[in-house]
Amino acid sequence: MFLGAHMSIAGGLHMAFDRIRQVGGTALQIFTRNQRQWKIPALTGYDVELFGVAREQWGNYPIAAHDSYLINLASDQEEQEKRSLLSFAEELKRIEVLNIPYLVTHPGSHLGRGVDAGVARYAANLDRAIERSGTETGMVLLETTAGQGTNLGSTFEELAAIIAASRHPERLGVCYDTCHTFAAGYDIRTPEAYAATFDAFDRTVGLDRLKFFHLNDSKTDFDSRRDRHEHIGKGAIGLDGFRNLMRDPRFKDVPKTLETPKDKDLEDDIRNLSILRELAK
């Protein structure tokens, strides 16, 4: 079982491994740079070497990077679209240099143009960014979203449509966020609801596309369309929902990371991970 958390890179990319070791994690997600800025600093050879050494010391467990929240490849606004293309291509270059297999991304917002137009624009720009990057490795994981505003990716059908429209489907997978999908109307709280949700995912997208999980409880109710992360068992999903997931043998080897609230002491991560490990027994 690969279980961990998103960790800060404050002090250098390699510091994320020190933090994940503190909580006993065997899966990790990071940003590879300041995700609140368009400017992307160059990776030095020293950065890459430090990262590789620290990763090897940790144990070379599964790792994903998350792209900047500023990026919107579905945008029809010329400046944002241009910046998003360049930035996403750079993110792909960075994960290839760092030997990170996955880049998690939100599938953008159609900004009022409608889902079909948004999906088409997103898939076209995603292909352009992949090709512009010149990379050969690194899988893009489309993250399930909560359905706020004009955000794409809140239904399995939208994710499947993006993959079907892409020229590079072999480079595309899915990151399943438990809070987001619950808020979007996919229930996992009972064995019956859980089975129905993942049967629908398998029919629409395919379980083979599911490469990563974000484990977050939800501050808001089922089908709320609001993205508000809560500690495991403290939200509307509750312990039963996470028990169903943690005991599903199909996902035993799929990496799972927390994105729950925490302070610098990481005690919240330690507690949440302990709860998840107990639920898996």
N, C-alpha and C positions, 0 to 999 in steps of 0.2 A: 504494500500500500504506500503510495507516494502522497504525502500530506504535508502542507506547509502554509505559507502566507506571502502576501506582497510585502516587500521590504524596501526601506529607504536606501538610497545610494549616497546619502550625505557623507562627505569625507572621501568619496571615490567609489567607483563602481564595485570594487572588490569588497567594500565594507558590507554590502548586502549579505555576503556569505558569513561574515562574523555574526550578523544579526539572526540569520536563519538557524545557525548552529546553536545560538542561545536558547531558541525555543524548541530545539530538537526536530526541526523540519526536514523533510525529505522531498520537498517540491518548493519551487520559488518562482515568484514573478517580480519583475522590476521595471522601472522606466530606465532607459539607457541615457537619459539626459533630462534637463529641466522641462517638464511637459507643459508648463505654462507659458513658454516662449517659442516663437517661431525660429529664432536663431539656434542653430545646431553646431556646437563646438566639434572640432575634429578630434577623433580618437588618436592618441599617440601610441607608438609601439609599446611604451612603458605601461600605459593604461591597459592595453590588451594583455600584456604579459602578466601584470599583477592580477588581473581578472582570471586568467587561466590557472595561475598557481593557486589562488584562493579557492577556485572552483574544484580543483583536483583535491585539495585538502579537505573540502567539505564532503566529497564523495561522488561528485559528478552525477548528481541526481537530476531529474527533469527540471527544466527552467524555461520560462517564457518571458518575453518583453511585452510591455503594453505601449502602444503608440501615444502620441500627444492628443489630448482632448480637443485641441484647436483644429485638428485636421477634419475636413468634411469633403470627401470626394464626391458627394452627391450635390454639392453646391452649384448653383447657376450664376453665382456672383463671381465675375472674372478674376478679381484679385485673390479672393479666398480659394477659388478653384486652383489657380496657378500655385499659390503657396502650399496648398494641400498636396498637390502632385509632387512638387519638389521635396517637401518634407517627408512624405510617405516613402518615396524612393530612397531618401537618405536613411530612414529608419530600417529599411530592408538591407541596405549596405552595412549598417552597423551590426545587425544581428548576424549577418554572414561573417563579418570580421571577428566577432566575439564567439562564433560557433554556437549561437542560440537557435534552437530549431523552430521556435514559434514566435510570431508577432500577433498579439491580440489587438483587435481594433473594433470600434463601434462602427456599424455600417452607414453612418452619416445621416443627414436630415434633408428631406426634399424641399423644405422651406416654402411649402404651399403649392408646389407644382404637381403634387399627387404622387401616390405610391409607385405607379407604373413608370412614370417619367423619372422618378428618383432612383428606382432600381436600375433602369437602363443607363442613366448617367453615372451612377456609382460603379456599375460593372465595367463600363467603358473606361472610366478614369482609373479604376483599380488596375485594369490591364495595362494602361499607359504607364502607370507608376511602376509596376512590376518590370515592364520592358525597359523603362528609363533607368532603372536601378542597375541593370546588367547582372543581376544576381542569378545564381542557379540553384541555391538552396534556401531554406527558410519558408515555412508554411504560414500563410496568413489565416488566422483564426477569426472568423466573424463572430462577434459576441452577441448573444441574445440580449435584447433590450426591453425596457419596461413599457414602451409605447407612449412616452411623454411627447407632447407636441407633435412635430412632424418627423420624429426620429424613425428611421427604418430598422428592421430587424426584430420587431416584437412578435412576429409570427413565423412559424417554421416555413410557411409558404414563401415569405419574402426572402429568407435565407436561401431556400432552394432555388428561387428565381435568379438570385445573384450568381449562384454557382453555375446554373444552367446557361446564363448569358455570358459568362467569362470565357475568354480564349485560353485561360490557364487553370482549369478546374483541378488539375493535379496539385496545384499550389494552395488550394483552399480547403479549410476545415472549419470547425465550429468550437467556440468556447461557450459552455452552458453556465450562465449565471443563475443561481437558484432564486435570488431575490428578484431579479429582472423578469424571469419567466413567470414567477408566481404573480407579480404585479401585472403581467400581460395577460393573465388568464389561464395559465397552465398549473394545475394543482398537483401536489405530490404528498398531501398530508395523510391520505389513507392508502392502503395497498392497492385498492381498486383505481383510485385517481392517479396514483403513481404509474401503474401499469398502462392506463389509458394515455397518459402524457407521453411516455417513452415509446409506446406503440405508434402514436401519431408522429413523433420525431423520426422513427425508423421508416415509416411509410413515406414521409415527405422529404427528408434530408438523407437519412441513412445513418445508422449508429456507427458505421465505420468512419464517418466524418467527425465524430465527437472526440476531440483530442485533449480537452482540458476543461476543468470545472472551476468556477468561482463559487465558494461556499459562503453564502451570506443569508442570514435571516432577514425578514422584512418588517420595517417599522409600520408599514401601511398594510391595509387589508387586501385580500384576494381581489385581483382584477382592478386594482386602484389606479393603474397606469402611472404610478409614482415610484421613483427610484430612491429608496431610503434604506440603507443597510443597517442591520441590527445584529447584536451578538447571537451566537447559536443558541436556540431554545428560548430566547427572550422576545421573539417577534411573533408575527402572525403565522409563520410556517410551523414553528414549534419543533420539539424533539422528534416527534413521530415521523415527520417528513424527512428529516435528516437521517433517521434510523433506516428508513426505506432505501435511501440512496447509498448509505455507507455499507449496507449489507447486500447490495446488488452485485453478484459475482461478475456481471458483464463489465463493470467499471472498476474492478479491483485495481487494475494497473493503469488507469487513466489518472494523471496528476490532478490534484485538487488543492487550491490555495484559498485562504481567507482573504477577504477585503473588508473586514469588520473594523469598527473604530478602535483606536488604541492610543496609549501614551508612549513616551519614549522608553519606559521600563519594560515594555513588551509583555507584561503580566496578562493583559487581555488576550493576546495570542496564545500564550501558554495555557490559559484556562479553556479557551475555545477549542484548541487542538486536543486537549485532554478529554473534553466532552465528546468530540467526534470519534476519537479512538475507542472510547467506552461504547459508543453506539454501534461501532463496527464489530464488536465482539459477539 
